[in-house]
């Protein structure tokens, strides 16, 4: 049984890692080579189906732009918004959660109440309010997605800090006169980090879904720039006649999100098992003395 | 028991208060002068100043906040700039679309998750079990607008089984009404159903291992009675919680699906409000939907108390 379980978690980690690596490689290739200029319009070549023309492997859209090149270019945007917004959200969430966990009383209450409030907004509504403030575009989507990520990271860090604050070596450190900040960085962060990493990876998938939804609604990255959500919004105008327009960008989104989600699941198993062993080791040592 | 209800209501009111402050402050940050927006660019400075005074914009922010809060409590959400109509009227017009959409998809989610969840709990590692795992991964990875477009192509265009867009109200006949929301409702359900099946499965597995299940078996009760009367009731707590969360999430998350299927619901209205920067409309819808979400969550929590004897007797949920 244990053998079987081990095998299973490797499968989700492996598939996830492969999918993410594929997307990252496509992103890297797009920096040095793309078959065509992704924004180059050529109306004599519009609505070429995939495979119809050697030069346009995945076909062309309603402006005759090469879908493969736009797809490659779009990978940059998706990864940029996905990783950067989750990183911003994680850092702010970490600071707020750690502050609320280490401090007691009113400040901690206020922080966590605001987080409860933020988490009660249906995700896309909060994002859309942020877009109205900042304006449509890449910056707007990054801030919108980052704000959405803050409360879940803050809650996670808060509960982890509270859980681990009572461990014996943390109490010992406190009795030696270490400050809250020293305890946080020296003792708590190493314990919290694995959970943060898995949450980070798993959140990228959700971030990409929100970003592509915003782009699809016309509130994210603006034309003529290529993003997968925007490509689907363009496809929506013509897909009743040319359904192939919708296939490639949708598959690209699905592969990327699935990759990050599976990678998060896999990491969760790997890192948390390791942590569990460590904690039980500490506990065992404590009880034997 | 009443203590528990009191605590839940108090925390819901606290969250509502925080949400109203956040919404108010975010909307205050939106650039642009509402007076200018209403009167247009060729308004005289005097007219602008009068308009600001009429809107109460010359008051300090906390005065504005409390008068806004008072209006909301009277369900007066203000007048939309672009529609020139009361926001509450606009919401009343659009709410039935969003509501029937979410109710339909929650019906799918509940029925399928109960059936598939129980089957996969009783028969572990069966095809149903794998199916629920796969659909959970795919449901969270496939963007709903894309699934919507694929369904339109196959069921709307190729098979011509369902209309590809538009909404038929229930007053025009139930079958046409259901027909018009089958595809969008299914799209919403696909994203949620995996989690629901997994939750039913996990809590059913937990319930089957409880002591009272052994007791029921020892007493010689039949399998059907054991599964449905004892296990299911105890196992329903977590799923009802998850369904409530999903229902609340769907009400605020229909913008994308309504756009794909051209449905005139609340979600579309939000998109229009953001596109046109109609601050009053945006603020009104966001507050309305968020209040609805918080109330649903509260109702679910209190409802769970009645299924779960442990919370009712006050041994849990403190």
Interface residues (C-beta under 8 A of the other chain):
Chain A: X113 X114 X116 X117 X118 X120 X121 X122 X123 X124 X125 X128 X129 X130 X131 X132 X133 X205 X206 X209 X212 X213 X216 X217 X218 X219 X229 X232 X235 X236 X239 X240 X243 X246 X249 X250 X253 X254 X257 X258 X261 X262
Chain B: X14 X15 X18 X19 X21 X22 X23 X26 X27 X29 X30 X31 X137 X138 X140 X141 X142 X143 X144 X145 X146 X149 X150 X152 X153 X157 X164 X248 X249 X251 X252 X253 X255 X256 X259 X260 X270 X271 X274 X275 X277 X279 X282 X285 X286 X289 X290 X293 X294 X297
